[in-house]
């Protein structure tokens, strides 16, 4: 195979799955790791990818890249709906207790299903807290949910309340289950998000809850964004749509994190 053909196939793989590793590419093409590294260096010079430890990611992928909630809602939509369905199964219709729902596009899908569901008994009310304006509007339409909105400074790009007042409110809560979104889940860095203010709120949610459930589609796996808000050993369950890569799968198992495939 010519080098240019190999490099085109690497670019195609990046566009399709978002990340490649030197080890996997070396095995796939039957060439030395040094050859693959030279390919990646050249492709980075051409602006077709960005080098990271052990491989490469999309050129558009950076630790501070962040898209609006509306834009993210259309990305991996079917996967997010499947993840939301799996998450709702963790809250049976006999559940009586308290939930905490983080801002995000996947958690918003979960909130829609939760609001539409009918409880097993008329008095089976659930106390739900959220820092998301969009999620609060969805939940407010449900008669069997007692809604608490966490106040703070609202970030326009995500519609999430953040800041010291939001964190202060979370320190006074002890919800049974927190459903948390993440921009990145990796074996080495843990759970991360691009914005420091949102990371602080997510960290407070993780520390507040009795059980932490992370909702993240497979494009977030083995991704590291700028600010870590939790270690893997602080998570109880990860719901995603595809098996995690080997290194992440091993790390999750080592920390006792249950992986649910939607």
FENRAMO-V992024 format. One record per helix or strand. SS is the DSSP state (@ for helix, = for strand). FROM is the first residue (numbers start at 1). TO is the last residue. If there is no record, write none. Layout:
ss->(SS & SS)
from->(FROM & FROM)
to->(TO & TO)
This chain:
ss->(@ & = & @ & @ & = & = & @ & @ & = & @ & = & = & @ & = & = & = & @ & = & = & = & @ & = & @ & = & = & @ & = & @ & =)
from->(3 & 19 & 22 & 33 & 50 & 55 & 69 & 77 & 97 & 105 & 126 & 132 & 133 & 145 & 153 & 160 & 164 & 177 & 184 & 190 & 196 & 211 & 218 & 221 & 227 & 232 & 237 & 246 & 258)
to->(17 & 21 & 29 & 45 & 52 & 57 & 73 & 88 & 101 & 116 & 130 & 132 & 139 & 149 & 155 & 162 & 171 & 181 & 186 & 193 & 208 & 215 & 220 & 221 & 230 & 234 & 240 & 254 & 261)
